[in-house]
Amino acid sequence: MLAPVDLFHFLLLCLLVPFLCASDCPTSFDCGFGEFHFPFTTTKRPDCGLCMLDGCDNATQNKTIQLQKGGTSFQIIIISQEDNDNHNIIWLRDDLFQSHLQSQSCEIFTNNYTLPFTSPLASFEIKSNITLFRCNTNLSVSFPDNFSKSSICHGFDIYYSSNSPMGSKFLSQYSSVCSIIQLPIKPPLQSTDPFTFLTPEPFIDVRLSQDCHKCYHDRRGQCQLDRKGQFYCTAKGKTQKFVFIAIAASMAAGIGAIMVLAYCFRRNHSSMKFILVWKKKNSAQHQLFHNFLRNHGPLPTRYSYSNIKKMTNGFEDKIGQGGYGSVYKGKLPSGHLVAVKVLNKSTDNGEEFINEVASISKTSHINIVSLLGFCFEGSKRALIYEFMLNGSLEKFIREEENASKLNSQLDWETLYDIAVGVAQGLEYLHKGCNTRILHFDIKPHNILLDEDFCPKISDFGLAKMYPKRESVVSMLGARGTIGYIAPELVSRTFGNVSHKSDVYSFGMLMLDIVGGRKKNISVKTGDCTSEIFPDWIYKSLELEDCGVKIIKTEGDKERVRKMIIIGLWCIQTKPSNRPPMSRVLDMLEGKVECIEIPPKPFFSSSTRSLTPFSNSTYFSIEESDNL
């Protein structure tokens, strides 16, 4: 008599033999980073799809894709595909295009970005692109005022606009004198140099035709073209076959489920728990990426975890450590030094991680750290930043050791310039981006300094993005670091959460720069802790004695006094009493005599120990104060 397990194997084999012997294309296939179906296929079965993936059978090989048979192979960053969805989004890397960008070769402007032609099966579209007009420099061409002009190439000029409607009539007006080309971009367009906003990593939307969509999703057939290029569906006359396969698969799955369920019950459910958790986790992660690609568009370069280990030489040189994880010095294949932030393993679905990637990828500013890439493989997550030679601001204003050396490096002019740079970065986040970004964690540790001590705002893990037109943002609990967190983030009784919450943190940062919480302050009585520091410095201001050491010139004295006054304005308890960052910049650039002494803020140690909200709360965003 056959054992239950042997009987299961026998029945399963009998049921699947017809399916295994069939010559039809598989309904789906695994490529190592996800399961995909038509219009994707593998290079081994080019007849089963439109876009061919290579490297699926090799876990260590980089995956590439051909958008059409015999076409160029591109590296795959992400493919987002959902059942019954007519959008198949491919995020790829074009090595030739990247080479032209890196060498700033004007050859990049000679042709359109080539995609397969629209066919009866599908259409291909670049999600973010720009129309450029390449015009001979000897010709006199007049474009509307909202167009930008670039003369970086010899022999021709480039004209473009990011917000001008271009109908067929407009295009035909210039087609006789200029070449019209379309190229992929990474928004926003913040520069007049096209090389800075063009991208070698476009998003391609592959959309099935209506006939092909019905054939594949409704009739479970294969989309094909005959010799004349006419569409036909192979599902006709094969209904019984598909029904049989469906029944066979269902029976096999049913028997398998019963056997696995029985086994799991005997094993105290442990295996079943693992299967359910694994499926749920991967599904959530895939959905997170899918939703982001639809809503926000391009991300920086995505690296595998093996790439991360290679660029850090096996995590050899650790340059930082925090509650989030560790930072390692690394090097890209191009030779550029990078800082690789490897996060501690997490059991969440990665929403906060993707939030940080998304926030920084939306920015382009000298005072915002550049995110060069990221890694997201299950619980393994890392961020690749430009390398900042001088590390964080915190070590220059907090450390007691080698104080004389640090102070000689960071004179008051340098410290003041750092404050101005951070203010410029914050103003850009609040009003310079297409999507407003609230940082919610401005503090010395998150201000990085390059070799010239130019400050860069970093760590966007707590940031919140929302369109400028919206007046309400949903937040889960309080965000920020004790000592820098605005009162309204802890208790709504202080006011509404807004861009003024970042202003508060910036004010505490400026007072920190002046006082160093300990190092630069000459305290005659009492202990200058983070809780009482603002109160103490306000009293010193009233006595016109800042109590700050190492002031050598009148210019230094003016800078210090100005930072104290502006810092105190920024930390006013009521958000409505704090200036927006644009006003902060005006005060930093003005004379100290023109700045009014602010009211004394309300300080209480109890406000620093309030428990954050434990459930989701909607906060009103203040839109006043002429951002």
Buried (B, 14 or more C-beta within 10 A) or exposed (E): EEEEEEEBEEBBEEBBEEBEEEEBBBEEBEBBBBEBBBBBBBBEEEEBBBBBBBBBEEEEEEBBBBBBEEBEBBBBBBBBBEEEBBBBBBBBBBEEBBEBBEEEEBEBBEEBBEBBEEBBBBBBEBBBBBBBBBBEEEEEBEBEEEEBEBEBBEEBBBBBBBEEEEEEEEEEEBEEEBBBBBBBBBBBBBEBEBBBBBBBBBBBBBBBBEBBBBBBBEBBBBBBEEEEEEBBBBBEEBEEBBEBBEEBBEBBEEBEEEBBEEEBEEEEEEBBEEEEEEEEBBEEBBEBBBEBBBEBBBBBBBBBBEBBBBBBEEBEEEBBEEEBBBBBBBBBEEEEEBBBBBBEEBEEBBEBBBBBBBBBBBBBBEBBBBBBBBBBBEBBBBBBBBBBEBBBBBBBBBBEEEBEEBBEEBBBEBBBBBBBBBBBBBBBBBBBBEBBBBBBBBBBBBBBBBEEBBBBBBBBBBBBBBEBEEEEBEBEEBBBBEBBBBBBBBBBEBBBBBBBBBBBBBBBBBBBBBBBBBBBBEEEEEEBEBBEBBBBBBEBBEEEEBBBEBBEEEEBBBBBBBBBBBBBBBBBBBBEBBBBBBBBBEBBEEEBEEBEEBEBBEBEEEBBEBEEBEEEEEBEBBEEBEB
